[in-house]
Amino acid sequence: MSNVPFAMVPLPGVRSQKPRKTGLTMMMDWGLPMNRVADYMDLLAPYVDLAKIVVGTARLYPEDYLVKKLALYKSYDVTPFLGGQFSEYVFATQGWSAMQGFFAEAKRLGFDALEISDNCVPLDDAERAKMIKMAIAEGLEVHGEVGSKVVNQTPQDLIDQTNVCFDAGCEIVLVEGAELVTDGKVNEAMMSALKDGLDLERTLLELTGPWIKGVTLNDVFELKKFLLGEFGPEVNLANVQPDDVMETEAQRCGLSVVGPKTRAEAAE
């Protein structure tokens, strides 16, 4: 007897299971209380690979609460990591002298990974590589992020920055969602160039959100639909909101509002 509902409906064989290398889903955590994390993960952990503790929110927790929360994610085989805009803030306000201590503190608290980005505080190639290597030296896995929330860059800029990240030792690289849309609409020319120029098995494409001026929830949905249609169900997606994880997995499996393209003939 099956332990799943509607077992007569097969899921696509191409959809990978955890632990997986492709088809990753990164969920954003804007300050979820631990009980809500447990509630979400009890159901959604099979569909979440990474959880980003976004921007500088980690600074606002009581220490013991943050430590327990990171351990809770790990108990569900979900990797929590520190968002890159926090390191940008520290670098902008305190400079290079603070970075080694910042990375060591992240490791002490229980982060095994963090993001190095320059969304708002630009880094040149040498600075980007230096910062990545500093974090790795403290025992952290580094998720590079390329792209800006402030200025639009060319596809080649993003490809070149991605290569800098990988050469410096990053495990994965995220592409800033703001670079993938123009006035809220999918930038198809950018997508085409990135599809040809990136190692998509090691790259996560971010969804944008209402923190970008002019972006609506419908724009986010259309971007996700485009990414899954263009790159397939095993595309690596980032910036999924907790309430959208199940729907995102349903889209990967063809079970969401974007229905199948073919219709089976009725059995005789």
ABEGO torsion letter per residue (X at the ends): XBABBGAABBBBAABBBOBBABGBBBBBBAGBBAAAAAAAAAAAAAABABBBBBEAAAAABBAAAAAAAAAAAAAAGBBBBBBAAAAAAAAAAAEAAAAAAAAAAAAAAGBABBBBBAAABBBBAAAAAAAAAAAAAAGBBBBBBBEBAABBBBAAAAAAAAAAAAAAGBABBBBBAAAABBGGBBBAAAAAAAAAABBAAABBBBBBBAABBGBBAAAAAAAAAAAAAAAEAABBBBGBBAAAAAAAAAAAAGABABBBABBBBBBX
